[in-house]
Amino acid sequence: MTAPHVTSALAEWIVGAKHDDIPQDVRQEGVRTFVNWLGCAVGGARHETVDAAIKAVDPFSGSRTSSILGREERLDVLHAALVNGIASHVLDYDDTHLKTIIHPAGPVASALLALAEARSMSGRDLITSMLVGVEVECRIGNCVYPQHYDRGWHITGTTGVFGAAAAVGHAIGLNKTQMQWALSLAATQSSGLREMFGTMTKSFHPGRAAQNGAMSAFLAEAGFDSSLQGIEAPRGFANVLSDKQDYGEILDELGTRWEAALNSYKPFACGIVIHPTIDGCQQIRNEIGDKVGDIQSVKLTTHPLVLELTGKTSPKTGLEGKFSVYHAAASALIEGDGSPTAFTDEMVKRADIIALRDKVKAASDPSIHEASVIIDVTFQDGSILQKRIERAIGSRDVPLTNEQLNAKFTHQSDLVVGEAQTQTILDTAWRIETLNDAGDVARQAAVGSIRSAAE
């Protein structure tokens, strides 16, 4: 199709978007998105990946305006956006736009909350800008998915930079031309390779997208110009990084059909395509109890994408375990676990987990939906138990409730900042739209904040 003026039309919508234009149900989903993201960022704060990132960037920080969630350190806006974005994704526990497998909040919320401590921003304005950013990155993702992803691009990084640029640009009040520049500056920084899955670098992608997207908006604000059609130009983002360009996915029903309302939240801390297997194996464990020791073999029948993404048969680290459907099945059958504790270095090296993992075989069937699985467990006596999962818990068909989001939040955050501070953070996060200063959330989520407030 002939490319319309995509960047121009999208920029015009971004700068004109207002809180009251967003339907209430979409705003409510935005709050759920924020709560889930915050829990994941605090939960991932002490991971060795975050330790290494802070060690690398701390000497180069500018004015230390912004908190690192779940930690004592403070960094400048851009480096805080980077580190909080890494922390929010490192456990692979964050939100997912299932149509594109984008993890929307990491790039967008990480940039905005870092900004909120440096420049005055209400909680209502933060949620509005966050929803604008999420909408932009998901619509751009729809435009190029799945061909873009199939070529090896990590779509959270490549589209997240647009989301962060749009969100920050909206928050700081860019005009239309500046927003076009910001989107094009984001386009030229669009990156992230799937080769990095199973390493620290995967979580670097949303962090860098947050940092680069924010920088794009700040550069545009300062008059740093760029192309006015960075998305749709013949040598722009969509044409260079994908064989598919469906610009209607970006512009059609913009402001009336909300991709941000379709967000989902993981109950399990790993690649989304493994979730049906974990769900099914947990159900099997609940049914068989101690008989798990009598398992002779396990057969998984899945969509080919599952093995393409998570086919590591012998993971050596916890991060690799997140991309092993074999490890996930064994852990769920033995421990009933799919939380971050199932994907540690210790768990992937545990002898009983390895022994059962080696009994798990997987076969691809293109007729099975990506979100489905058939599990056949054969026992030593020759009996077979079959479990078929059409849609796993956490999907749009079986979404997590607010109560389940709270449980997920506390399960992560308690281990990092303790129960009392966790409850304070969680209560404030749910009230985000009522806050005069959105930065209060970040300050409450920093280590030592309760003690400092008492002093």
N, C-alpha and C positions, 0 to 999 in steps of 0.2 A: 504494500500500500504506500501511497505518497505520504511522506511524513508531515503531519501538521506542525504547527508551532508549539511543540510540546513543552519545551522549557519555559517559554513565555507564558503560556496558559497556566502551567503548574505554579509558576512564581506568582502570578496574579492571584491565584486561589490562596496560596500560602499567606501572603501579606494581608489578605482581606479576611482570613478566618477568625471568627470570634467565638468565645465560649458559648454564647447563647445559640449559635448556629449548630452546635453539636447536640444531637439527641441525648436525652438523659440516660438511656440504656447504654449508649456508647461511652458517655462519661463515667458511668458506673464500672464498665469494663476497663476503662482507663485506670481507675483507682485499683482494681484488682491486678492489673498489669504492673502498676507501680509497687504495690505491696509484695507481689511475687518477686519482682526484680530486686527490691531492697533486701529481702531475706536471702536471696542467692548471693548478693554482693557481700553481705556480712558473713554468710556461711563460708564463702570462699576466701575470706580475707587472710587466713593464716596458711594458706597453701604455699608450698615451696615456690611455685610459679610466681606468686605475688611477692614473696620475699626477694626473689631474684630481680623482678621488675623494679621494685623500689630501690634496691641496691644500685641498679644501673642508672636510674634517672634522678635520684635524690640530689646528687652533687650539682645538677644542672637546673634545679628548680628556681623559678623566679619567686615573686612574692607569695608566701605560703598562706593563701587565702582559703584553701578548700581542704576538707577532711578526707582522709582515706577511711572508708567505712570499716568498722570492726578493728581499727588500729589506732595507734597514737600519732602516727606521722601526719603531717599536712604538707601539701604541695601547691603549686600554682594551678590555675584552672585547667590548662591543657594537660599537664601531667597527672592531675587528679582524675580527669576524665579517662585518660589512658588506663591508669591502675585500677580504678573502680570498674571500668569496662572489662578488664582482664578478670578481676575477682568475680564479677557477676556471671561469667561464662565458664570459669575453669572447672567447675564441678559438673558441667553439662546438665544443669538442673533448671535452666531458665525457660522462658516462655517460647512458644513456637507458633508461627503462622503456618498452618499445616499445608496450605496450598503451594507454598514455596520452600518450606523448611527454613525460613528466615527466623532468627531469634531477635525479635524487634526491639525489645526494651534496652538491651545492653548498650548499643551505640547511642541511643537517644537519651535515655534517663541518666546515663553516666555523665554525658556532656551537660545536661541541664542542671542537675543537682550540684555539680561542681561550680557552675556559673551562678547558681542561686546564692552561694555564700559570698561571692565577689561583687555581685550587683543585686540590688533589691528585686525580689520576685515573690509574689504571693503564691500560695499553694494552688489556687485556682488557675493562675496564669501558667504555672508549671505543667499542670495536667493538660491544659489546652494546647500548649506548645508541644508537649509530648505526643498527644494524639495526632497533631498535625504531622509531626516527624514520622511516627509509626505509619500513618496513612501513606505518606510519600514513599517510604522505602518499600512497603509491601506492594504498592501499585507499580512501582518501577520493577520490582521482582516479578510480578505477574506478567509484565511486558516481555520479559526475556526467558522466563522459566518454562520448561526444564532444560532447553538447549544450552543456556548459559551455564547451568549447574553441571550438566553432562560433560561440558568441555573441561571441567576441573576447577571452576571458580567456586570459592566458598562464598555463597550468596549473602550471608550475614555481613561479611566484611565489605563486599562490593556494593551492596545497596544500603548498608547501614550508614555509610558515609553521607549519602544523600539525606537520610533521615535525620542525622545529627545536624547537618547544615541547615535543613529546613526548620528544625525545632529551635536551634539557637538563633537563626536568622529571624524567625517569628518572635522569639522572646525579646530580642534587642531592637526590634522595630525596623528592619531593613525595608527599603522601598522596592518596587518591582524590579527595576534594573539591577539593584544591588543583589536581590535574591536570584536573578538569573546568573549573575556572576558567581554567587555562592554555589549554586547548583552545578555550574560548569567547573568551578574549582574542585568541587567534590568529585565530579566525573573524572577529572584528570588524576585523582588520587585513589580511584576505585581499585581495590586489590584484595587479595586473600586467596590462597591456593589450597585445594582439598588434599594435596600431598601432605600437608602439615597435620592432618587429623591423627590423634593419638600422641601428640607432642604438646609442649607448652605453647607452641606458636598458634595453635588453633584458637586459644582464648586471647591471644594478641590481636587477632583480627577485629573483634568488636571493640576492643580497647582502642586500637589505632583508628578505627572508623569514628569513634567518639571524638578522639583528639583531632583528627584531620577534618571532620565535619565542622567542629567548632572553629577551628582555624580558618576554614573556608568562609564562614560567616563573619569572623572578625576582619579578615582581609577585605572582604567586600564592603564592610562598614567603613573601612579606612580609605575606600576609593580604589582598591586594587582590582583592576578590571579583568574580564575574561570573555570567553565566547558567550553569546546570547542564546546559543542552541547546543549546549554541550551534551544533551541527552540524545537528540535525534539527528544531528548532523551526520553526513556520510562517514566522517571520521570521528564521530562522537561515541559516547558510551555504548549505546544499544547496537550499533552496527559493527563496532570493533570487537566487542566482548560476547556477541551472541549471533547465532544464525536465525534467531526469531526476534521480530520486532512487532509486537502487537500494541500500538500506541493507544488503542481504545481502552486497554486495560489501565492506562494511566489517567485518561481524561474522561471516559464515559461515566456519567452519574457522579462526578466528583463533588463531594459535599453532601450527597444524598445516599449513596451506597458506601458503607464504611467497612473497609478491610480491617480496621482496628477493632471492630466488634467481633471479629472471628478469631481472636487470639486464644491460645490454649496454654495450659500450665502442666508441666511435667510432674507426675508422681514418682518418677524414677530418674536417677542421676546419670543418664547415658543417652546415646543417640535415640531419637524418637522412634526409629524403625524397630528397635529392640523391645519397645514397651509391650506389644502384644504377647511376646514370648515370656516376659517377666510376669505379666498379669496372669497368663495361663499357668505358668509353673508355680506361682504362689497359690493359685486355686488348687492345683494338684497336690501341693504339699499339705494344704489344709485338709484335703480329703484323705490322704494316705498316712499322714503322721510319720511314725517310726519306720514305716515300710519303705521310706526313701532309701534305706540301706539295701533293699532287695532289688533295686533297679539294675537291670541288665543292659538296657540301651534306651536312648532317647532319640527320636527322629523329629526334626522340625521341617515342615514344608512351608516355604515362605516365598514372597515375591523376590525376583532377582536382585532388586535394589538393596534388600536387606543384607545379602551376602556381599554385594559390591561395597557397601559402606561398613559393614560390621563383621567381616569374614575372618578376623584374626583368630586362628585356631589356638595359638600358644602365646597369649599376651605376657609380657615380662614386667609391665608396670601397671599401676592403677589407671593411668590415662589410656594406655592401650586396652585395658579391660573394658573401657567404655565403648570400644569398637569391636567387641567380641561377643557375638550372640551366644557362643558356646559357654564362655565364662558367665554371662548373665543368666543363662538357663541353669547352670550348675549352682550358682550362688542362691538363686531364688528357690530351687528345689531343696537345698540343704538348710539354708538359713531363713528362707522366706523374705529375703532382703533385696531391695532395689534402690535403697537410699545411698548417699555418698559413702557410707561405711562398707558397702558391697564392692566398691571400686577403689580400694587402697592397694598399695604395693604388697602389703601383707596378705590380703585376700587372694590376689592372683597367684601367689606363691604357696598357698596353703595346700597341703598334700591331699586332703579329702576333696577339696574343690577341684584340684587338677585331675584326680582319679575319676570323678564323675564327668568333668568337662571332656575327658577323652572318650567317654561313652556317648557323647552327643554328636549326632550327625545332622547335617542340614542339606536340604534339596530345594532347588528353585523351581517355581511354577508360575509362569507369567499370568496365568488365569486367576491367581490369588491376589487380592487387593494388597497394596503396600502396608495397610494398617491391619492386616489379618494374619493369622497363623494357624496351622494345624499341628498339634503336638501329640505324638504317639509314644507312650512310655511302655516299654516291655519289661516285665518282672522276671525274676529267676524261675518262677514256676510256669512261665510261658503265657501268663495272662497279660492282656493289653488294656491300658486305659488311654482313651483319646479325649483330647480337649480342643475345641475349636473356638478361637477368639475372633469375632468379626470386627469389633472396635474396642480398644483397650481403655481402661480407666484413664482419665486425663484428656481424652479426645473430645472433639466438639459434640460427639454423640453421648459421651459419658463424662461430662466436665467435672472438675474438682469444685466442691462447694466452698463457700467462704470459710467454713469450719475446717475443711481439709487444707485450705491454704494457710490458715493459722497454725495448724499442726505441723505442716511442712516448714513454715517460717521458724517456729520455736525449736524444732528438731535440729535445724542448722545453727541458729543464732545462739541458743543456750550454750553450745560448746565453745563459742567464741567470746561472748561478752557476759554470759551468766543469765539466769532466769529473770532477775529483777530488771536489768537494763533491757533485755529482750522484750519484756512486756511493755515497757515505756515506749520503745521504738515502734512496736507493732500498733499500739493504741494511736500513736501520733500519725503513723503511716495511713491508717484507715481514715483519719480526719484531715488528710492533706489538703483538700479543697477549702477547708475553713481557716487555714493558717495564713496570717498576714505575712509571715516570713518563712518561705519554704526551706530556707537554709537550716531552720530548727531541726528538721529531720536528720540532716547530715551531722549536725553537732551532737545530737542525742545518740547517733549511731557510732560515734567515735569512742574509742577506749578511754576511760577516765572521765567521761562527760558527767556521770552522776556524781562522782566525787568532787569534781570541779564546781558543779552547780551548788553542792552543799557547802563548799568552802566560800 
